[in-house]
Amino acid sequence: MALLDMARKKGVYLEVAHMNYHKRETADRDEKIVRKYCKEYKIRFHKKDFDENEYQGNFQDAARKARYDFFNELCTKNKLDCVLIAHQKDDLIETYLMQKEKKLGVSYYGIRKENTIYGVKVLRPLLSFYKDELTKYCIKNNIEYGIDESNLRDDYTRNSIRHHKLDKLDKDKKDKIVEEINKKNEIKQKQLNRAQNCLNKDSYTVNEFLQIPYLKVYLSNIIKPASKGNVEEVLRQLKESKKCEFHFEGMDIYKEYGKIWISEPVKEYEYVFDSLKQMKKQKYDYFLISDTGTSFEGVTLSEDDFPVMIRNFNKGDQIMMNYGNKKVSRYFIDHKIPTKDRRIWPVMLNKKCEVILVPGLGCERNHYSEKHSIFVIKL
C-alpha cells in the first residue's frame, strides 16, 4: 500500500493487479482495502482468484507462477511497461540469510532491483526502505493496510529466519548486512565480467573452456535453478561426455567433435516470398539473398514454386539430389557442422513444402540449371 501511494503521488500511470488466494480469513479484507483505494483515486483495478487446479507443485511455487502469469497477461493486453513489486530492505536481508542457510549457489545475493520473471519486467523501488519505515509512512499518510497473519507463523523457512534472526537485529546490524550483500555482489560482478571477457569465441578446446577464470561463477549465473551440484554436473559432462548440449539463459553450450561450442539461443525463423522480385538482394539474420554465389547456393525457380519459404533446418528434412534422396542431417554429419550452426541453417521449400535448396549442399535436382534464379548464402 505504501508503494501504491508513493507511485500515485509521483504521477506514475498505474493499474493494480490483485491476486486473491483465499488461503486465510483476511484475504477478502485485503482485497477490499486495495479496491477501495483504487476506487478513491480512479485507478484501474484487476482481480483474479487463484485456482489451485491450474497449477502443480507446492503452494508457494504455484502461487508465484499464478501471479506472474496474471501480471504477464495484463502487461501484454494493456501495453504496460513493467510490474512494481514492494520488496523492501528486510526482504533483501531475509533472502540473503536464507541463501546462506541453505548454502544456495546464487547468481545474485539478496534481491535484484530489476529483473525479468516469466517474461515480466519487474522493478523493486522500495529496496532502500526498511519495513518499519514503510509502516510509519502508511500511518502518517492515513493509508489503510492489512497484516498477513500467516507471516506470523514459522510455517516457511523465510518466516523462521525473520522471527528468529532478523527480528533480533537492530538497524546498525542490518545496515552492516546490507553492506556485506553489496560488497559480495560487487565482487561477483567483477568475476562475471572477467569470465565474460574470456567467452569471446564460438569454439574452444575442452581444456581452454574449463580453464576460463571464474567459469563456475558464470555458470551459476545462467543455470536455473542454480546450485553447486547442478554446476558440477554440467562441468562433468562437458569434460567427460563425447557429446552433450545445454540451453541456459542467454547462452547455449554444446560439446561435439572434440570441442565445446557456445552461441546465443536460437530463434526459429520463417520467411515467405510470393515472387522472385520480392526476394532480390535481401539480408536477414541468418542468411543473405543475392544475385551471385556458388553453384551450391543457387536455385532455379519457376512461377509454380511460389510462394516459397525459407526457414531454419528441421530434423527430418530431406532433399532429392541427382544421386538420390539425401537427409540434410547426413550432410551436416559428413561435413562435421556443429549443432549450433545446424539449428540456424537456412532451408528453402516450394509451395508443396518440398525442400528445394540447402545452401552449401545444393538444390533439388529438378531446380538445377546453369542459370540460377537466386542465391541463398548462409551467414
N, C-alpha and C positions, 0 to 999 in steps of 0.2 A: 504493500500500500504506500510505503514511503517512496519507492521507485516510481510508482504510477503518478503520485502527486508531484514529485520533482520533475519528471519528464513533461507533464502537462504544463507546469509553470515555465519550463524552458521553451515552450512553444513547439515541441516535437509533435508531428502528426502521429496519432496513436489509434490503434484498435486493440481491444483487450480480448485475450483468449483465456477462458476459464475451463479447466478440466475437473469435473466432479467425480471422484472415485467412489463416493458413498460408502466409505470404509469406517466412518465414525459418525457419531450423533451430531457433531457440529459442522459436518460437511455442508449442509444446506445453509447454515448460518453464514459461513464464509462466502458462499455464492451470493447471498443476499447483500452482504457488505459491499462486494465488488460491483454487483449490479446497480445498487443504489448510488454509488459514487459515479459510475458511468452515466447513469440517467441524469444526475445533477449537472454534469459537465458536458452532456451531449457527446459522449464517446461511444463509438460502435462496440457493442458487447457480443462476443461469440461464446457460446457454452456448448460443451459436449459431455455426455455421460459415458463413463468408462464401461466398456463391455468386455469382461474378462474372457468371454468365449472367443474373442477375436485374437487373443494373444496367448502365447505359450511361455513357459518358464516361470521363475519365481515372480512374486508380485512387484518387487522393486524394478526388475528389468522390464517386465510387461508394462508397468505404469509409465516408465521413461519412454519406451518405444511408442506408446499410445499418444502421449502428449506431443512428442516431436513429429509424429505423423500428422497430428492435428495442426501444429504450427506450420508445417510444410504445406499442407493443404491451403491454409489461409493466406500464407505469403504468396503462393503461386496464383491463387484465384483472385486476390485483391491487389496484386502487384506491390507487395510490401517489401521493404529492403532487408529487414533483419528482425530478430527477436531480442528484446531486452529481458535479461534474467537477473533476479535480485540477490544473487550470491553476494555475501559480504565477507569482511575480513575474518570473522570467526569461522565461516565455512572454509575459507582458504586454509586456515591453520588446522582445522579438523581433517581436511583432506590430506594434508601433509603428514600429520601424525598417523593417520590410517595407512598411508603409503609406507611409512617407516615400520609400523607394527606388523604389516603383512609382508614386508620386505618385497614390495612390488617393483618390477622393472618398469620404470616410468619414462615417458617422453618429456614430461614437464612436471616439476614439483608444485604441488598445490593446484590452483585453478587458473586457467588462462583468461586473460581479459577479453580475448576474442578467439573464436574458432568456429568450425562448421560441424554440425551434428546431424546425421541423416539428411544431408543436403540443405540444412538450415543454417544461415549465418547467425551466430549468437554473439551478443555483446553483453558484458557484465560491468555496468558503470559504477557499482557500489563496492568494489573490492578495496576501496580506500577507507571505508566506514566500518566500525565495529557495530555489532548488533544493538548494543545498548544505546549507541548514538542514534540509530535509526528509530528505536523505540521512543527516545526523547523527542525526536523530530515529529513523530506522529502525535504525541501528546501535546507538544507545543502548538502544532498546527491544526489540532482538533480533527485528526484523520482517524476514523474508526478502523480498527484492525482486530483480527481474531488470533487466538493462540491454538496451535495444533497440539492437542494434549497427547497425541501419540509420540511426540518428540520428548515427552517427559519420562517415557519408559526406556528400559535398556534392551529393547527387542532387537535392535540392529547395532552392528559394530560402531557405526558413526555416533549413535546416541550414547553408547557406553563410553566412548572416547570423550565426548562432550561433557558428560556428567562427572567422570572420574579423573579426567586430566585437564581439559580446557577450562572448566568452571573453577578450578583451583588456582589458575594463573591470574596474576594481576596484569595491568596494562603494560608495564615495563617488560615483563617476561614475554608477553605476547608480541610486543614490538621486536624483541630480540629474535623470536622465532621467525617473524616476517623477514627480518634482515638475513637470517640464515637461509630462508627459502630463496630470496632474491639473489644471494651470492651463489647458491648451488645452481640456479637457473642460468646465471651469467657464465659460470664455468662450463655447464653442459652446452650452452650455445656456442662457446668457443671451440669445444670439442667437435660439435656437429659441423661447424664451419670448416674445421681442419679436414674432417673426413670428406665433406662435400667437395672441397678443392681437389682432392685426390680422385674423386669419381668423375673424371673429365674425359674418359674414353668409353667406347662402346663394347670393348672386349679386353679381358685380362687373362693371364695365366692364373692357375689356381693359387700359386704362391703369391703372386702380385696382389691378387684380390684380398686374400686372407691377411696380408701384412699392411693393409690400409690402416693408418692411425685412427684409433677410436671407432673402429668398424662396429664393435658390439654396441657402443653408444648410439651409433647411427641406426643400426638395425632395430634397436629397442624403440627408436623414434617412429619407425614406419610399420613395425609389426603390431597387429591388433588381434587379440589382446597381448600387450607387452608383458613378458615375464622372462626371467633368466633361462628357464627351461626351453621356452619357445625359440629364443635367440640361439642357444647352444644347439638345438636340433637343426635349425637352418644351416648353421655353420658346419655341422657334422655332415649333412647331406651334400653340401657344396664341396666338401673336402673328399668324401668317400664315394659318393654315387657317380655312376658313369653319366647319367642323365637325370636332370630334375628341373623343376621350374617353380617359381614363387611369384605371386602377384600381391604387391603391397600398395600402400597409399602413396601414389605418385611415382612408383617405380616397379618394373618387372625385372626379375633376375632369372636367368637360365644358365644351366650348365650342359654343354654338349660339345662334341668334337674336341674334347680336352681343354676347353676354355670356359670362362664364365663371361656371360654377356649381360649387359644391362640396357634398359630402354625405358622410355615413358610408356604408361599403359596405352594399349592400342584402342583406338576408336573405330568402330565399324563405320564404313562409308559406302555410299551407293549413289552414283550419278547416272541419270537417264538422258539420252540425247535423241532428239526426234529427226535430226538431219545431219548430213555431213558438214553443212555450213555452220551449224551450231557448235561443232567440235573443233573448229580451226583454232590453233595456237592458244591453248588454254593451259594454265599451270594450276595444279591442285596440290594438296598437302603431300600426297604420296606418289604422284605421277605427273607427267607432262605430256600434253598432246602437241605433236609437232608435224611439220611438213617433211622433215628429214629424220633419218635414223638408220639403224642396221636392218638387215633382212629379217632378223629375229624379233624386231619390234614393230614391223609393218603388217598391215592387213588391207585386203581389197574388199570394199563394201559395196553393196547394191541397195537399191531402194527397198527391196524385200527384207533386208536385215533390220530395218528401223521399226520401232525405236530400239537402240542398242543401250546396254547398261555396262558401266564399269564399276566394279565393286572389289572389295578385298577378297582374297582367296578363302574358300570354304573347304573343309575336309570333304572328300568325295568328288571334287571337281575332276573332270576328265576331258581330254581333247583328242579329236581324231587327226592323226598325223598320216603322212604317206605310208609309213610302215605299220600303221595300226593304231588302235586306241591306246592312249597313254594317260596314266594318272598323273596329275600335276604334282602331287606329293612325291612321286617317284623321281621327278625331275629335281625337286629340292634335295632329296636324299643323295642322288647321283652327284650333284654339284656342291654338296655339303653346305647348303644355305641354312644359316641358323634360324631357329624358331622365331626370333624377334623380327626377322625380315619376311619370313613366310606369312606371318599374320597380317602384314600390310601390303603384300604383293598384289598389284592390280591384275584383274582378270576381266576380259570383255565377253559379253554374252549378246547374242542376237535376240530378236523378238520371240523366238521359240525357246529361249532360255538355254541355248546350246553355247558352250564355251567355244569362241572362235579366235581368241588371241590370248596368249600368256607371254608378256614381254620377256625376252631372254630365252624362252623355249621356242616360240614361233607361233604361227597361226594355223588354224584348222585347214585341212588340205583343200577344201573347196573355196577357201578365201585367200589363196595364194596366187600371186601373179608377179610378173616383173615390174608392174606399175602399181605400187601401193597407193591406196587412197589416203591413208593416215598412218602415223606412227605414235605408239604409246610407249613412253620411256619411264621406267621406274626411277624414282628419285631416291 
